[in-house]
Amino acid sequence: MKIAVCIKQVPDTANVKLDPETHTLKREGVESIVNPFDLFALEAALRIKEAAGGEIVAITMGPPQAEAVIKEAIGFGVDEGLLLSDRAFAGADTWATTATLAGAIEGLGGVDLVICGKQAVDGDTAQVGPGIAQRLGLPHVAFVKGFREITGERLVVERQMDDGYDVVELPLPALMTVVREVGEPRPPSLKGKMRAKKYVVPMRGAAELGLTAEQVGLAGSFTQVVKVFAPTHSGDRRRLQGSDDEMGTQVIDALVENQVIMLGS
């Protein structure tokens, strides 16, 4: 089985601050890490490989320094890695990002399974995984929390829901996004760390993926981030009291009073 895992380099959110003048994230001096949810995707891929055999390829899109997350993935036991880096990729929204990642996955040839973390902590959209599946025409299931059956032809997975979980049969090839309950990431092995040190990360740009500048980055995006800001409150706070139903009614009354919602007749 050939498995592609999409991972992302993100700023450590514990140390991220907002620039009050530019309203953007201050990235200078902030440590970059593997998106925490993507570590669960790597662990899921490793467990599937242990059960059904095959190889794992980790893919990331970012500046040249993002090769660090590929090397980290190699340390965990991933077989190969690929860095997608090109100035044309800058400013990509989720639409343009999925175009780039899908192009890279197609270039690998014969991928049986694509795994993503449920979302990235810097964007929190949870759109990239399903977007890749749509572009590649793959069946997909989101929020996978566990496996019932793993074979070379299908997976039977548990999909996390608000009221429990569903059991879903997923024919291959397919894509899935995973949540932390899928399994605690294992520590990198000494052998993996040694291999990661020597590993030369292959790099691909837009032209090598068969993509034009109009399909990727800011040019290929339908949305743009104008600014990022920390929300403020007016200082008007109320403590709700009563039963759940009574407090629910109080919340609705407050939303109507402040013209946040309108109730129909």
Backbone torsions as a table, in degrees:
resi	resn	phi	psi	omega
1	MET	NA	133.1	177.2
2	LYS	-103.0	122.5	-174.8
3	ILE	-118.7	129.0	172.7
4	ALA	-106.2	130.6	178.6
5	VAL	-117.7	122.9	178.6
6	CYS	-91.5	123.6	-179.6
7	ILE	-126.9	163.3	-176.1
8	LYS	-139.6	142.6	172.7
9	GLN	-89.9	125.6	-177.6
10	VAL	-130.4	158.1	173.4
11	PRO	-71.0	146.4	177.3
12	ASP	-65.6	110.0	-172.8
13	THR	-65.0	-16.3	178.4
14	ALA	-68.2	-21.2	-176.0
15	ASN	-118.5	6.6	-177.6
16	VAL	-78.1	136.7	175.1
17	LYS	-130.1	159.7	178.3
18	LEU	-96.8	140.0	173.4
19	ASP	-80.1	116.4	-175.3
20	PRO	-65.9	-19.2	-178.7
21	GLU	-91.3	-44.8	-177.4
22	THR	-91.9	-13.3	-178.0
23	HIS	58.0	33.6	175.5
24	THR	-121.5	166.3	178.9
25	LEU	-71.4	137.8	173.4
26	LYS	-82.0	110.2	-178.4
27	ARG	-100.0	-18.8	-179.2
28	GLU	-65.0	129.0	178.4
29	GLY	77.5	1.8	178.8
30	VAL	-97.5	128.4	-178.5
31	GLU	-64.3	138.4	175.4
32	SER	-98.2	141.7	-177.1
33	ILE	-136.5	168.8	170.2
34	VAL	-70.5	132.0	176.0
35	ASN	-48.2	122.2	-174.4
36	PRO	-53.6	-38.9	179.9
37	PHE	-66.2	-25.9	-179.9
38	ASP	-74.2	-21.0	174.8
39	LEU	-64.9	-34.4	177.1
40	PHE	-70.9	-31.9	175.5
41	ALA	-65.7	-41.2	177.3
42	LEU	-63.2	-42.9	179.7
43	GLU	-63.7	-41.3	178.1
44	ALA	-61.0	-42.5	179.7
45	ALA	-62.9	-41.6	-179.9
46	LEU	-65.0	-38.0	178.9
47	ARG	-68.4	-38.5	178.7
48	ILE	-67.4	-40.8	177.4
49	LYS	-61.9	-41.3	178.7
50	GLU	-62.1	-33.4	-177.3
51	ALA	-84.1	-36.1	-171.8
52	ALA	-122.7	-3.2	-178.6
53	GLY	78.5	177.6	177.0
54	GLY	117.0	-159.7	-179.3
55	GLU	-137.5	155.7	-178.2
56	ILE	-121.7	133.1	175.3
57	VAL	-119.4	123.0	176.6
58	ALA	-93.8	134.8	-178.0
59	ILE	-125.8	134.9	173.7
60	THR	-137.5	152.7	175.1
61	MET	-117.2	130.7	-179.5
62	GLY	169.9	-173.7	176.6
63	PRO	-68.6	169.2	-177.6
64	PRO	-51.7	-34.7	-178.3
65	GLN	-68.4	-11.4	178.3
66	ALA	-69.7	-7.1	175.6
67	GLU	-61.2	-18.2	179.9
68	ALA	-62.2	-35.2	-179.2
69	VAL	-74.6	-28.4	175.0
70	ILE	-67.3	-44.3	178.3
71	LYS	-62.4	-36.6	177.7
72	GLU	-64.9	-40.4	177.9
73	ALA	-63.7	-38.7	176.3
74	ILE	-59.9	-39.1	178.9
75	GLY	-62.3	-31.0	178.7
76	PHE	-75.1	-19.1	179.9
77	GLY	124.6	6.7	176.1
78	VAL	-67.6	145.7	-175.6
79	ASP	-78.0	-47.2	-176.4
80	GLU	-139.5	165.2	178.5
81	GLY	-140.6	163.2	-179.8
82	LEU	-148.9	126.9	176.8
83	LEU	-105.0	125.8	176.1
84	LEU	-100.5	108.0	-174.5
85	SER	-139.6	125.7	-177.7
86	ASP	-165.9	138.7	177.6
87	ARG	-57.6	-28.1	-179.7
88	ALA	-66.7	-18.9	-179.3
89	PHE	-79.4	-12.5	-174.5
90	ALA	-62.6	141.8	176.3
91	GLY	80.4	11.0	-176.1
92	ALA	-67.1	135.1	168.6
93	ASP	-88.4	-172.1	-176.7
94	THR	-66.0	-31.0	178.4
95	TRP	-63.7	-50.5	-178.7
96	ALA	-69.9	-33.5	178.0
97	THR	-63.5	-42.7	179.8
98	THR	-66.5	-32.0	176.9
99	ALA	-62.5	-42.7	-178.8
100	THR	-68.6	-48.4	-178.4
101	LEU	-66.0	-40.1	178.5
102	ALA	-64.1	-39.0	177.2
103	GLY	-62.0	-39.4	178.8
104	ALA	-67.8	-40.9	-179.7
105	ILE	-65.8	-40.9	176.1
106	GLU	-60.3	-37.5	-179.2
107	GLY	-67.0	-21.4	178.3
108	LEU	-72.2	-30.8	178.2
109	GLY	74.8	124.1	172.5
110	GLY	66.0	35.7	176.9
111	VAL	-75.8	130.1	-179.1
112	ASP	-88.3	-30.9	-175.1
113	LEU	-149.5	134.3	173.6
114	VAL	-112.8	131.8	-179.6
115	ILE	-124.0	134.1	176.2
116	CYS	-129.6	153.8	166.8
117	GLY	-67.8	160.0	-173.6
118	LYS	-63.8	-29.5	179.3
119	GLN	-168.2	168.7	175.9
120	ALA	-101.3	142.3	-174.9
121	VAL	-73.9	-14.3	178.8
122	ASP	-91.2	-19.2	-179.8
123	GLY	-116.4	-36.8	176.7
124	ASP	57.9	31.1	-179.2
125	THR	-89.8	-30.0	-175.4
126	ALA	58.8	27.9	-177.1
127	GLN	-99.9	-23.9	-170.5
128	VAL	-66.2	-45.5	179.9
129	GLY	-57.7	-58.3	177.9
130	PRO	-59.1	-33.5	179.0
131	GLY	-65.1	-39.5	176.3
132	ILE	-63.3	-44.4	179.6
133	ALA	-58.9	-41.9	179.7
134	GLN	-63.4	-43.4	-178.9
135	ARG	-66.9	-35.2	-178.2
136	LEU	-89.8	-5.5	-179.0
137	GLY	68.3	35.8	-177.4
138	LEU	-103.4	143.8	168.0
139	PRO	-65.9	147.6	179.7
140	HIS	-146.8	157.9	175.4
141	VAL	-137.3	135.3	-178.4
142	ALA	-101.1	160.5	173.1
143	PHE	60.3	43.0	177.8
144	VAL	-70.7	130.0	-178.5
145	LYS	-113.5	-9.3	-179.3
146	GLY	-176.2	169.9	-177.4
147	PHE	-120.2	137.7	173.9
148	ARG	-100.9	-37.8	-176.8
149	GLU	-149.7	137.3	179.2
150	ILE	-131.7	118.1	174.0
151	THR	-136.8	177.4	178.1
152	GLY	-74.4	-10.4	-177.6
153	GLU	-108.6	-25.4	-176.6
154	ARG	-159.1	163.4	171.2
155	LEU	-125.0	142.2	169.2
156	VAL	-112.5	116.5	-170.8
157	VAL	-122.8	162.6	172.8
158	GLU	-104.2	122.2	-179.2
159	ARG	-101.7	122.5	-178.1
160	GLN	-67.2	133.8	176.9
161	MET	-129.8	167.1	-178.9
162	ASP	-62.5	-32.1	-175.8
163	ASP	-109.8	23.8	-179.7
164	GLY	138.6	-129.8	177.5
165	TYR	-152.5	154.6	173.3
166	ASP	-101.8	152.5	170.6
167	VAL	-102.9	121.7	-173.4
168	VAL	-125.3	132.4	172.5
169	GLU	-91.3	127.6	-175.0
170	LEU	-120.1	105.4	177.5
171	PRO	-71.9	146.2	-180.0
172	LEU	-98.2	148.4	2.8
173	PRO	-74.4	153.5	-175.4
174	ALA	-161.1	177.0	176.3
175	LEU	-132.1	145.8	173.6
176	MET	-143.4	151.1	170.1
177	THR	-110.7	147.6	-172.8
178	VAL	-123.0	156.4	175.7
179	VAL	-111.2	171.6	-173.1
180	ARG	-60.6	-27.6	-178.4
181	GLU	-65.7	-10.2	-179.2
182	VAL	-67.1	-21.6	176.8
183	GLY	150.1	139.2	179.6
184	GLU	-68.0	129.0	179.9
185	PRO	-59.0	136.4	178.8
186	ARG	-77.2	156.7	175.0
187	PRO	-74.5	151.3	176.6
188	PRO	-64.2	146.0	179.6
189	SER	-86.3	161.3	177.4
190	LEU	-62.4	-42.1	178.2
191	LYS	-61.2	-41.9	179.5
192	GLY	-64.9	-40.8	178.9
193	LYS	-63.0	-40.8	179.6
194	MET	-65.5	-41.4	178.8
195	ARG	-66.3	-39.5	-179.1
196	ALA	-62.6	-35.9	179.9
197	LYS	-61.4	-37.4	-176.3
198	LYS	-91.8	-12.1	-172.3
199	TYR	-69.5	128.7	176.1
200	VAL	-95.9	115.1	-174.6
201	VAL	-78.3	119.1	175.7
202	PRO	-65.3	145.8	-178.7
203	MET	-126.7	139.8	177.8
204	ARG	-130.2	142.7	175.4
205	GLY	-108.2	-177.4	-176.3
206	ALA	-58.3	-46.4	-177.0
207	ALA	-61.9	-38.5	-179.0
208	GLU	-70.9	-19.8	176.7
209	LEU	-91.5	-1.2	-178.8
210	GLY	76.4	25.4	-178.6
211	LEU	-111.8	146.2	177.2
212	THR	-92.7	164.1	179.6
213	ALA	-62.6	-25.7	-179.3
214	GLU	-75.9	-14.2	-177.7
215	GLN	-95.0	-13.0	-171.7
216	VAL	-126.7	171.0	175.0
217	GLY	59.4	-153.5	-178.0
218	LEU	-63.0	-37.5	-178.5
219	ALA	-64.3	-31.7	-178.3
220	GLY	-95.5	10.4	-175.8
221	SER	-100.5	142.5	175.7
222	PHE	-93.0	-14.6	-179.0
223	THR	-128.6	155.2	175.8
224	GLN	-136.8	145.4	174.7
225	VAL	-85.9	113.2	-179.0
226	VAL	-77.8	-46.4	176.1
227	LYS	-160.8	160.9	175.4
228	VAL	-119.6	134.1	-178.5
229	PHE	-144.9	155.8	175.9
230	ALA	-88.0	126.1	-179.1
231	PRO	-65.7	145.8	177.2
232	THR	-113.3	158.7	177.4
233	HIS	-115.3	156.5	-175.2
234	SER	-77.4	-13.2	-176.0
235	GLY	91.9	-7.5	179.0
236	ASP	-86.4	99.9	-177.6
237	ARG	-116.0	144.3	178.3
238	ARG	-130.9	139.4	175.4
239	ARG	-97.8	120.4	-178.5
240	LEU	-82.1	144.1	179.3
241	GLN	-136.2	155.4	178.2
242	GLY	114.7	-168.2	178.7
243	SER	-74.4	171.5	178.2
244	ASP	-57.4	-43.6	-179.4
245	ASP	-64.4	-41.3	-179.9
246	GLU	-66.2	-41.7	178.8
247	MET	-68.3	-35.5	176.2
248	GLY	-61.3	-41.3	177.8
249	THR	-64.5	-38.3	178.6
250	GLN	-64.4	-39.2	177.8
251	VAL	-63.0	-45.8	-179.9
252	ILE	-62.7	-43.0	178.8
253	ASP	-59.7	-41.2	-179.6
254	ALA	-66.9	-39.7	179.1
255	LEU	-65.5	-39.6	177.6
256	VAL	-67.2	-43.9	-179.0
257	GLU	-58.5	-38.7	-178.9
258	ASN	-92.8	11.9	175.9
259	GLN	58.7	31.2	174.6
260	VAL	-79.1	-37.2	176.2
261	ILE	-132.1	160.2	175.2
262	MET	-125.0	135.6	179.0
263	LEU	-97.7	132.7	178.2
264	GLY	-76.3	161.5	-179.7
265	SER	-77.7	NA	NA
